[in-house]
Amino acid sequence: MLDFRTTTFLTVCKYMNFTQAAEELRITQPAVCQHIKYLETNYGTKLFSYEGKKLQLTRAGKLFHKTLSTVAYDDQLLRKSMLQDDHLVSHLNFGATRTIGEFVLPERLADFFKTHPSILLTMIVENTAYLLDKLQSGAIDFALLEGYFPKTEYSFIQYSRENYVFVAGQNYSFKKTPHLLEDLLNETLIIRESGSGTRAIFEKNLEKQNLLLSDFKQILEIGDISVLKNFVKNNLGVTALYEAAVTEELKNGQLKKIVIDDLQK
């Protein structure tokens, strides 16, 4: 189980700031420093270092943080299990990225609840980076993600494979008929926010062709998928995303697929 010194360490990691950690823990900053010094002495290694004025974890500190985060999660899970009895409902606590949460899961969750009506559900719908942080801290039990994540750091299974497509408004007029990613550089690109799995996949596609987002003439960054699709439907730019997110719009003709030969499928 965690003691007060390891709790202090995790709190410092949360803010990467001794003062903010002290405020949350309601102890003095010298006490925080003392707790960290005790851990460093006990383990015989430095856990934090400074790059200029910026606090950062050492290699050992990163390993210590990863291990303690797992212990903290297991502790929470154990406490839940000990408090439950056979008469209490089960609790499913998880996260899903926005494409999955908004366009893939709803019907499947509805079917799930028909056969498991007593399940208590807590679902967070956010981008990949946010959910990985919640998973690391033990705030959620698992996450359904799209895009890239450090597979060596997590246990995972593939849930499904979705098509990744480039789309534009039905009446969008291209400056040049596109066949390759580089043919799109003079178009207005509409993308998700940093941390999104959908965006990460597009950036990987660009990287493979030695291109950058900054090579595009104009970029609009939008975190909400519905707003992003509305911009594209109104011919304000083009975008790349999972086909599951635009199935209805492609079916009713509001959007059209653009075949890009070097886009990862």
PyMOL commands that set and color helices and strands:
alter all, ss='L'
color gray80, all
select helices_A, chain A and resi 4-15+18-25+29-43+59-83+98-115+128-137+151-153+181-184+197-208+213-215+225-233+243-251
alter helices_A, ss='H'
color red, helices_A
select strands_A, chain A and resi 48-51+54-57+91-96+120-125+142-144+164-169+188-191+218-221+239-242+255-258
alter strands_A, ss='S'
color yellow, strands_A
deselect
rebuild
show_as cartoon
